[in-house]
C-alpha cells in the first residue's frame, strides 16, 4: 500500500487507535485515507440508500448541504467569483439533487452539474428541470470558468484522476472552490476515530490544509489559498459567533480553499 504522493520515503501509519481504525496517515503529504475503499457495488448501495425517495423528500440524504447552507454558498459564490454579463460557465462537481444549481439559476449563470447517483440525477431533472451529467468525457478542454466541489472531494475513489480531469476542463485563470470536513477541526481532534465524518463509510479521505494543498499543487493548480472565514452554514447569532471563533483559531469544522490555473 502506497500513498498517492508516491514519495519513496513516506511512512504510513495507522491514524486512529479506536473507532475508524482503517485510516492511515502519510508522513510526506499529510493525507489520511482508508486502507481499503468500499467496492463499487458497496458504494452504489450506500448512495442508493442515501438518495432514496424518502430521504430526498425530507432533505436527509446525508450528502447535501441544507437549504440554508445552500443559499449561503450560492450568494457567496455569486458575490466573490462571478461578474455580471460575462457569460461565465459554472460546474458543480458532485451536484447531488441540484440544490445549488437551482439557487444559482437566478443569477443568470451558465450552469452545469456532475453527479454519479442515478437517483439524484433523475430527481434533479424531474423536480428542478436541470439535466446533470454523469461523466465529463464530452466536455471540451478549458471549458469552465469556475468549478465547485462542496463536501465532495472526500468521496472520490480516484483522487489523482479527478484532479487531473478538473485541470483539463477548467479554463486558464479559472477557479476551483473546494470545501471538505476539516480533519484539524475541534470536533475531529476531540472525537478522533469516532468523529462523525470519519465514521461515514463513503468518506475515503480526510484532509487538512497541507494535504489539500499538496495534491492540488501536484495536479497543476496554483494560487492555492485557504479561505479562513468561509461561509457559515448554520442560522443564529450564537452559531455565527462560535463558528468565527473556531475559524480564527483554525479549528472550524469545514476546510475551504480556492485553487486556480495559470492564465
KOLKOLTOR-557994 format. One record per atom (N, C-alpha, C): y, z, x. Coordinates in pm, whole numbers, padded with zeros to 5 digits, always signed. Layout:
% KOLKOLTOR-557994
YZX ...
END
This chain:
% KOLKOLTOR-557994
-00120+00000+00085 +00000+00000+00000 +00124+00000+00088 +00216-00094+00059 +00340-00105+00135 +00459-00111+00042 +00573-00072+00094 +00696-00081+00016 +00751-00223+00021 +00833-00260-00075 +00893-00393-00079 +00988-00418+00036 +01036-00313+00102 +01127-00333+00214 +01057-00392+00336 +00925-00378+00340 +00841-00436+00446 +00877-00386+00586 +00933-00270+00595 +00964-00210+00725 +00836-00150+00781 +00795-00198+00897 +00668-00155+00955 +00667-00006+00989 +00785+00051+01008 +00791+00193+01044 +00805+00284+00922 +00802+00225+00804 +00817+00304+00682 +00702+00402+00665 +00737+00519+00619 +00636+00619+00586 +00642+00641+00435 +00528+00626+00369 +00519+00650+00227 +00456+00787+00202 +00520+00866+00119 +00465+00997+00089 +00479+01027-00060 +00391+01111-00109 +00394+01150-00249 +00528+01214-00280 +00588+01171-00393 +00723+01217-00424 +00724+01347-00504 +00636+01359-00601 +00628+01480-00682 +00495+01551-00657 +00499+01683-00652 +00374+01759-00633 +00310+01797-00766 +00388+01792-00874 +00337+01821-01007 +00393+01719-01105 +00330+01708-01221 +00377+01613-01321 +00334+01472-01287 +00432+01383-01273 +00403+01242-01244 +00379+01225-01094 +00258+01260-01051 +00229+01265-00908 +00195+01129-00848 +00197+01023-00930 +00161+00891-00877 +00281+00817-00819 +00399+00880-00812 +00515+00818-00749 +00514+00846-00599 +00549+00743-00521 +00561+00759-00376 +00703+00725-00332 +00744+00781-00220 +00878+00765-00165 +00871+00689-00033 +00960+00589-00016 +00965+00512+00109 +01074+00571+00198 +01039+00607+00320 +01133+00670+00411 +01238+00573+00463 +01213+00443+00453 +01307+00344+00507 +01417+00306+00408 +01378+00269+00287 +01477+00220+00190 +01506+00319+00078 +01433+00431+00076 +01453+00539-00022 +01405+00503-00162 +01329+00395-00176 +01276+00357-00306 +01162+00450-00345 +01158+00485-00473 +01046+00561-00529 +00978+00472-00633 +00847+00457-00621 +00775+00368-00711 +00633+00419-00734 +00574+00371-00844 +00438+00414-00876 +00337+00351-00780 +00237+00429-00742 +00131+00377-00656 +00060+00260-00723 +00035+00276-00850 -00034+00171-00926 +00040+00147-01056 +00083+00024-01076 +00152-00011-01200 +00051-00025-01314 +00093+00003-01436 +00007-00030-01550 -00023-00180-01549 -00138-00219-01602 -00173-00361-01609 -00082-00430-01711 -00081-00562-01706 -00001-00638-01802 -00040-00607-01946 -00170-00591-01969 -00216-00560-02105 -00173-00420-02147 -00176-00326-02054 -00131-00189-02085 +00018-00187-02115 +00097-00260-02036 +00241-00266-02061 +00270-00334-02194 +00193-00439-02224 +00213-00510-02352 +00191-00416-02470 +00091-00330-02460 +00064-00233-02567 +00177-00130-02578 +00226-00084-02463 +00336+00013-02463 +00459-00045-02533 +00492-00169-02499 +00612-00231-02558 +00589-00271-02704 +00466-00307-02736 +00435-00340-02876 +00457-00218-02964 +00414-00102-02915 +00435+00021-02991 +00584+00055-02996 +00652+00042-02882 +00795+00077-02877 +00875-00006-02976 +00842-00135-02987 +00917-00226-03075 +00845-00250-03207 +00771-00151-03252 +00710-00163-03385 +00820-00171-03490 +00788-00228-03606 +00888-00242-03712 +00952-00109-03747 +00871-00005-03753 +00923+00126-03789 +01022+00178-03685 +00986+00168-03556 +01074+00217-03450 +01204+00139-03443 +01195+00008-03460 +01315-00075-03456 +01408-00041-03573 +01350-00020-03689 +01429+00008-03809 +01509+00137-03794 +01449+00238-03732 +01518+00367-03717 +01582+00384-03580 +01590+00273-03504 +01652+00274-03370 +01587+00378-03279 +01455+00379-03277 +01381+00475-03196 +01281+00404-03106 +01326+00295-03043 +01235+00218-02958 +01213+00283-02822 +01300+00375-02784 +01295+00438-02652 +01319+00336-02542 +01375+00221-02578 +01403+00113-02484 +01552+00077-02480 +01622+00102-02588 +01758+00057-02600 +01856+00173-02615 +01980+00149-02575 +02086+00246-02598 +02114+00255-02748 +02163+00370-02793 +02201+00386-02932 +02323+00302-02965 +02358+00298-03092 +02471+00216-03136 +02603+00259-03070 +02625+00390-03059 +02748+00438-02997 +02756+00394-02851 +02647+00414-02777 +02645+00375-02635 +02659+00224-02620 +02597+00148-02710 +02608+00002-02705 +02753-00042-02720 +02824+00017-02814 +02965-00018-02834 +03049+00021-02712 +03016+00135-02653 +03087+00179-02532 +03068+00077-02420 +02944+00035-02399 +02917-00065-02295 +02983-00199-02328 +02980-00238-02453 +03041-00364-02494 +03191-00366-02461 +03261-00260-02497 +03405-00252-02468 +03430-00249-02318 +03347-00175-02247 +03364-00162-02102 +03346-00297-02032 +03241-00368-02069 +03213-00498-02009 +03325-00597-02039 +03367-00602-02165 +03473-00695-02203 +03604-00664-02130 +03639-00537-02123 +03766-00496-02062 +03769-00519-01912 +03659-00493-01844 +03659-00492-01698 +03612-00621-01632 +03543-00708-01706 +03480-00821-01638 +03509-00958-01698 +03575-00963-01813 +03597-01094-01876 +03744-01122-01898 +03780-01250-01877 +03916-01296-01900 +03919-01382-02027 +04015-01357-02114 +04021-01433-02241 +04032-01584-02219 +03955-01658-02296 +03968-01803-02297 +03917-01876-02176 +03837-01810-02094 +03789-01874-01970 +03650-01936-01985 +03588-01920-02101 +03456-01980-02123 +03349-01924-02032 +03356-01795-02003 +03259-01734-01913 +03124-01714-01982 +03018-01731-01904 +02883-01718-01958 +02825-01582-01921 +02762-01520-02020 +02708-01385-02005 +02559-01384-02038 +02481-01313-01954 +02339-01294-01981 +02309-01145-01984 +02244-01100-02092 +02193-00964-02097 +02045-00971-02064 +02010-00922-01945 +01873-00929-01896 +01799-00804-01946 +01702-00827-02033 +01635-00716-02100 +01714-00677-02222 +01733-00773-02312 +01826-00758-02423 +01773-00674-02538 +01644-00640-02536 +01589-00563-02647 +01602-00639-02777 +01654-00573-02880 +01672-00638-03010 +01809-00702-03025 +01884-00709-02915 +02010-00784-02917 +02133-00706-02960 +02128-00572-02957 +02243-00492-02999 +02369-00526-02919 +02357-00530-02786 +02474-00554-02702 +02528-00695-02725 +02439-00792-02737 +02483-00930-02759 +02559-00943-02891 +02507-00879-02994 +02575-00884-03124 +02714-00822-03114 +02726-00714-03040 +02855-00648-03024 +02954-00735-02945 +02904-00808-02846 +02992-00891-02762 +03034-01021-02831 +02965-01061-02937 +02998-01185-03007 +03143-01185-03057 +03192-01069-03093 +03329-01061-03148 +03436-01094-03044 +03399-01095-02917 +03496-01126-02812 +03493-01273-02772 +03416-01353-02844 +03407-01497-02817 +03357-01528-02676 +03264-01446-02630 +03200-01470-02501 +03075-01556-02525 +03047-01647-02433 +02927-01730-02443 +02808-01644-02401 +02725-01606-02498 +02621-01507-02472 +02481-01567-02469 +02399-01509-02383 +02256-01536-02378 +02184-01404-02357 +02058-01399-02395 +01978-01280-02371 +01838-01316-02327 +01782-01233-02242 +01643-01249-02199 +01566-01125-02242 +01452-01145-02302 +01368-01033-02345 +01222-01075-02337 +01135-00981-02299 +00994-01012-02283 +00909-00966-02400 +00964-00884-02486 +00888-00836-02602 +00898-00936-02716 +00785-00987-02760 +00785-01082-02872 +00841-01019-02999 +00809-00892-03022 +00858-00825-03142 +01010-00814-03140 +01066-00781-03025 +01211-00769-03014 +01279-00905-03032 +01219-01009-02976 +01274-01144-02989 +01278-01187-03136 +01167-01163-03205 +01160-01201-03347 +01261-01122-03431 +01275-00993-03403 +01369-00910-03478 +01513-00956-03454 +01545-00986-03330 +01681-01028-03296 +01717-01158-03368 +01625-01251-03373 +01651-01378-03441 +01664-01358-03592 +01576-01276-03648 +01575-01254-03794 +01696-01175-03840 +01729-01066-03771 +01832-00974-03817 +01972-01005-03762 +01978-01066-03645 +02109-01089-03582 +02143-01236-03566 +02044-01323-03588 +02069-01465-03574 +02090-01510-03432 +02035-01434-03338 +02051-01465-03196 +01913-01496-03137 +01901-01612-03075 +01776-01650-03010 +01775-01598-02868 +01670-01526-02833 +01655-01471-02698 +01555-01553-02618 +01584-01576-02493 +01490-01642-02402 +01381-01543-02364 +01263-01596-02330 +01158-01509-02275 +01129-01540-02129 +01203-01635-02072 +01198-01662-01928 +01325-01739-01889 +01345-01753-01760 +01468-01819-01710 +01438-01951-01640 +01319-02005-01663 +01277-02125-01589 +01371-02243-01609 +01425-02258-01730 +01509-02375-01760 +01658-02349-01741 +01693-02232-01688 +01834-02201-01663 +01875-02265-01530 +01982-02343-01528 +02025-02406-01403 +02069-02303-01299 +02071-02346-01176 +02126-02261-01069 +02274-02236-01094 +02323-02121-01048 +02467-02089-01052 +02524-02104-01193 +02460-02046-01291 +02495-02071-01430 +02579-01961-01494 +02544-01835-01469 +02610-01724-01539 +02721-01661-01454 +02829-01627-01522 +02939-01555-01457 +02908-01406-01446 +02833-01356-01542 +02809-01212-01549 +02671-01187-01608 +02599-01094-01545 +02465-01056-01592 +02461-00903-01604 +02415-00854-01717 +02396-00710-01731 +02248-00676-01730 +02216-00563-01669 +02081-00505-01672 +02099-00357-01706 +02102-00326-01833 +02129-00190-01876 +01997-00118-01904 +01964-00024-01816 +01838+00052-01826 +01718-00041-01829 +01717-00136-01736 +01610-00238-01733 +01541-00244-01598 +01616-00230-01490 +01561-00259-01357 +01444-00167-01321 +01439-00049-01381 +01329+00044-01354 +01199-00003-01420 +01208-00102-01510 +01091-00152-01584 +01024-00272-01516 +01095-00346-01433 +01044-00476-01389 +00920-00460-01302 +00824-00548-01322 +00698-00538-01248 +00707-00603-01109 +00802-00694-01092 +00820-00760-00962 +00969-00754-00928 +01008-00648-00862 +01150-00624-00832 +01206-00734-00742 +01133-00772-00642 +01180-00871-00546 +01203-01006-00613 +01107-01052-00693 +01121-01181-00761 +01232-01178-00864 +01249-01063-00932 +01355-01050-01033 +01492-01063-00969 +01515-00994-00859 +01645-01001-00793 +01670-01140-00734 +01567-01203-00685 +01580-01340-00634 +01620-01436-00745 +01561-01419-00864 +01594-01505-00977 +01737-01478-01026 +01778-01353-01027 +01916-01321-01064 +02014-01385-00967 +01980-01385-00841 +02064-01450-00741 +02076-01599-00771 +01966-01661-00811 +01965-01805-00837 +02053-01843-00955 +02048-01766-01064 +02116-01807-01186 +02261-01760-01194 +02301-01672-01103 +02438-01620-01105 +02529-01708-01020 +02647-01736-01073 +02743-01820-01001 +02793-01751-00874 +02830-01828-00771 +02901-01769-00658 +03026-01696-00709 +03043-01573-00668 +03154-01492-00718 +03119-01417-00845 +03000-01445-00902 +02958-01379-01025 +02916-01235-01001 +02901-01161-01111 +02878-01017-01105 +02751-00977-01179 +02677-00884-01120 +02564-00819-01185 +02607-00675-01213 +02584-00630-01337 +02616-00494-01378 +02485-00424-01411 +02456-00316-01338 +02325-00251-01348 +02342-00102-01380 +02265-00055-01478 +02253+00089-01499 +02105+00124-01496 +02076+00246-01450 +01939+00293-01440 +01941+00446-01435 +01835+00512-01478 +01831+00658-01464 +01853+00700-01319 +01934+00802-01299 +01973+00845-01166 +01874+00947-01110 +01797+00902-01013 +01699+00991-00950 +01764+01109-00878 +01891+01093-00844 +01964+01200-00777 +02045+01284-00875 +02024+01263-01005 +02096+01337-01107 +02045+01480-01121 +02123+01562-01189 +02090+01704-01201 +01956+01727-01270 +01934+01659-01384 +01809+01681-01457 +01688+01639-01375 +01701+01529-01303 +01592+01483-01218 +01561+01586-01110 +01665+01640-01048 +01645+01736-00940 +01585+01866-00990 +01620+01904-01112 +01568+02030-01169 +01427+02012-01224 +01406+01904-01299 +01278+01885-01368 +01171+01821-01281 +01214+01751-01176 +01122+01688-01080 +01017+01602-01150 +00891+01627-01126 +00786+01541-01182 +00772+01548-01332 +00845+01638-01396 +00844+01649-01541 +00971+01591-01603 +01054+01530-01520 +01175+01462-01567 +01134+01356-01670 +01204+01353-01782 +01162+01264-01892 +01159+01118-01849 +01247+01077-01758 +01249+00937-01716 +01129+00904-01628 +01084+01001-01551 +00965+00980-01467 +00839+00977-01551 +00841+01045-01665 +00721+01054-01749 +00699+00930-01834 +00797+00843-01842 +00781+00719-01918 +00695+00621-01836 +00580+00588-01885 +00484+00511-01807 +00532+00369-01776 +00630+00320-01853 +00684+00187-01825 +00796+00192-01722 +00833+00311-01676 +00928+00323-01565 +00849+00317-01434 +00863+00205-01366 +00782+00179-01247 +00856+00215-01119 +00989+00218-01126 +01073+00252-01012 +01171+00362-01052 +01204+00448-00957 +01309+00548-00976 +01408+00529-00861 +01534+00505-00896 +01634+00467-00796 +01735+00578-00771 +01783+00581-00647 +01910+00643-00614 +02000+00531-00563 +02123+00564-00527 +02216+00457-00488 +02168+00384-00362 +02115+00460-00265 +02070+00397-00140 +01963+00291-00166 +01867+00321-00250 +01759+00225-00274 +01808+00103-00352 +01897+00124-00450 +01954+00010-00522 +02033-00078-00427 +02117-00015-00346 +02200-00091-00251 +02111-00173-00157 +02009-00110-00102 +01922-00178-00006 +01860-00303-00066 +01804-00293-00186 +01728-00405-00240 +01819-00514-00296 +01937-00480-00344 +02032-00584-00383 +02086-00656-00260 +02116-00584-00156 +02164-00648-00033 +02055-00737+00026 +01933-00690+00026 +01819-00767+00077 +01802-00898+00000 +01843-00897-00127 +01828-01016-00213 +01951-01106-00210 +02045-01080-00120 +02157-01170-00100 +02285-01134-00173 +02291-01016-00234 +02412-00974-00303 +02506-00902-00207 +02635-00906-00241 +02738-00844-00158 +02829-00758-00246 +02920-00689-00185 +03015-00604-00258 +02941-00517-00359 +02839-00450-00312 +02759-00362-00398 +02831-00228-00407 +02877-00197-00525 +02960-00078-00541 +02908+00012-00652 +02910+00140-00625 +02873+00237-00728 +02993+00263-00819 +02970+00262-00948 +03074+00298-01044 +03059+00448-01068 +03146+00523-01005 +03134+00670-01009 +03150+00722-01151 +03254+00673-01220 +03279+00718-01356 +03237+00608-01454 +03107+00598-01472 +03053+00495-01560 +03069+00537-01706 +03053+00442-01799 +03076+00471-01941 +02995+00590-01992 +03059+00677-02068 +02993+00794-02126 +02926+00752-02256 +02800+00785-02268 +02718+00732-02377 +02701+00827-02496 +02765+00945-02489 +02750+01041-02598 +02885+01078-02656 +02886+01110-02785 +03008+01148-02854 +03045+01293-02824 +03173+01323-02844 +03216+01463-02839 +03286+01499-02710 +03383+01591-02723 +03462+01635-02607 +03376+01706-02504 +03285+01792-02550 +03200+01866-02456 +03114+01770-02374 +03053+01673-02442 +02967+01576-02373 +03048+01498-02270 +03171+01462-02306 +03256+01387-02214 +03293+01470-02092 +03332+01596-02115 +03370+01683-02004 +03252+01709-01911 +03135+01738-01969 +03016+01764-01889 +02978+01641-01808 +02983+01525-01872 +02948+01401-01803 +03042+01375-01685 +03170+01395-01707 +03267+01371-01600 +03250+01469-01484 +03217+01593-01514 +03194+01691-01407 +03072+01650-01324 +02964+01615-01392 +02842+01574-01322 +02865+01445-01244 +02940+01350-01301 +02969+01226-01230 +03053+01252-01105 +03148+01344-01116 +03230+01380-01000 +03145+01434-00886 +03041+01509-00922 +02951+01568-00823 +02839+01474-00780 +02833+01355-00842 +02726+01260-00812 +02594+01297-00877 +02599+01382-00980 +02478+01434-01043 +02458+01384-01185 +02533+01281-01224 +02520+01227-01359 +02382+01170-01385 +02348+01157-01511 +02215+01108-01547 +02196+00959-01533 +02306+00884-01528 +02299+00738-01518 +02361+00691-01387 +02289+00607-01317 +02339+00543-01196 +02386+00404-01234 +02508+00369-01195 +02568+00243-01237 +02630+00173-01117 +02595+00045-01097 +02652-00031-00986 +02692-00170-01034 +02780-00234-00955 +02804-00377-00967 +02768-00441-00834 +02720-00564-00840 +02688-00640-00720 +02736-00783-00741 +02788-00844-00637 +02844-00980-00652 +02781-01076-00551 +02794-01202-00584 +02754-01308-00491 +02879-01365-00425 +02869-01400-00300 +02983-01458-00230 +03025-01590-00294 +03157-01615-00297 +03207-01740-00350 +03180-01854-00252 
END
